Amino acid sequence: MDVELDSGMSKTLHNGLQVLELLVTHPQGMSLTEIAEAVGVHRTVAHRLVRTLEAHQLCRRDKFKRISLGTGLVRLAEPVEQDLRTLARPILEELTDATQATAHLVVRENESQVRMLMIVEPHQARMHVSFRPGQMDPIDRGSAGLAILAALPPTTGEREEVTRARERGFAVSHGEISHGIVGISAVVPRSGTEMPISIGLSLFEAPDEDKLGAEVVEAATRLAAQLG
């Protein structure tokens, strides 16, 4: 994620977080030189950043000196929206079992982006869509963001897909996040002060969008009841 550094931010911390974000996209690991070049710092600076992250178990080096994410991140991530994820998991699992499609829980991160907070993949399907938890996408692309926008009052110039989603009660997208993937999502009904959330499905084809949409809406309504 590109973040513009301003005078009120710590450059060192900013660079350290850039290292972590880089490693998220390189699960096979990176060399110290690759990290230095990607972040735009001297190799000595990159070494200090990596050593600090290693000390906190946020990254690690293998026997080939390639650097990858460390297990300390699991400890940090566990409390994030824990109650929401605990309540959502069984609902997503039931939705996945019923549709044999990948189900996801998406939250609005900011004005322009959404983040995949949880993904549940089917166990029995021969093929299924796979995503990375934590993935950020534009709010105006893909069914998850479109569903969240459709829960807001209409705006001038909004996409036709948002207007259509408001009418149907769920959003549908085709190939907007990943080529050839159909997304079907519905917003979780909540009060206006709560963080916007959507539940959805990602699959290779959707012969009956209305049926799948109804199942997604039902799952979103159940989660809303659980959240109170």
Secondary structure, 3 states (H helix, E strand, C coil): CCCCCCCCCCHHHHHHHHHHHHHHCCCCCECHHHHHHHHCCCHHHHHHHHHHHHHCCCEEECCCCCEEECCHHHHHHCCCCHHHHHHHHHHHHHHHHHHCCEEEEEEECCCCEEEEEEEECCCCCCCCCCCCCCCEEECCCCHHHHHHHHCCCCCCCCCHHHHHHHHHCCEEEECCCCCCCEEEEEECCCCCCCCCEEEEEEECCCCCHHHHHHHHHHHHHHHHHHHC
